[in-house]
Amino acid sequence: MEVATSLGTARFKTACLPGTGRVLRVESDDAARIAAERGMPVSEAAAILEDDASRATGVQPMRQRPSAEDTNPSD
């Protein structure tokens, strides 16, 4: 689907995940293009695009879950 965001129109994939419901993720080509146009990191552009699309559609963004190393560091 295409969604108008604060950074411009971008395409998003949607999926239904068990236990999570419907989620969306920005197309990587669109995130890269918009990031380059705006001179910002792709990860930052993607987060803004997904948050804007979530507000517009009511579909939650699909976020990467932190790895075990990130959530439970060893001593």
Backbone hydrogen bonds, N-H to C=O, Kabsch-Sander energy under -0.5 kcal/mol:
donor,donor_aa,acceptor,acceptor_aa,energy
3,V,10,A,-2.6
5,T,8,G,-1.0
8,G,5,T,-1.1
10,A,3,V,-2.2
12,F,1,M,-2.9
13,K,25,R,-3.1
15,A,23,V,-2.1
17,L,15,A,-0.6
17,L,21,G,-2.8
20,T,17,L,-1.8
21,G,17,L,-2.8
23,V,15,A,-2.8
24,L,60,Q,-1.9
25,R,13,K,-2.2
27,E,11,R,-2.8
31,A,27,E,-2.3
32,A,28,S,-2.5
33,R,29,D,-2.3
34,I,30,D,-2.7
35,A,31,A,-2.3
36,A,32,A,-2.3
37,E,33,R,-2.3
38,R,34,I,-1.8
39,G,35,A,-1.2
40,M,35,A,-2.2
45,A,41,P,-2.2
46,A,42,V,-3.0
47,A,43,S,-2.0
48,I,44,E,-2.1
49,L,45,A,-2.9
50,E,46,A,-2.8
51,D,47,A,-2.3
52,D,48,I,-2.7
53,A,49,L,-2.6
54,S,50,E,-2.3
55,R,51,D,-2.1
56,A,52,D,-2.1
57,T,53,A,-2.3
58,G,54,S,-2.8
60,Q,22,R,-0.8
62,M,24,L,-2.9
63,R,61,P,-0.7
70,D,67,S,-0.6
71,T,67,S,-1.7
72,N,68,A,-2.0
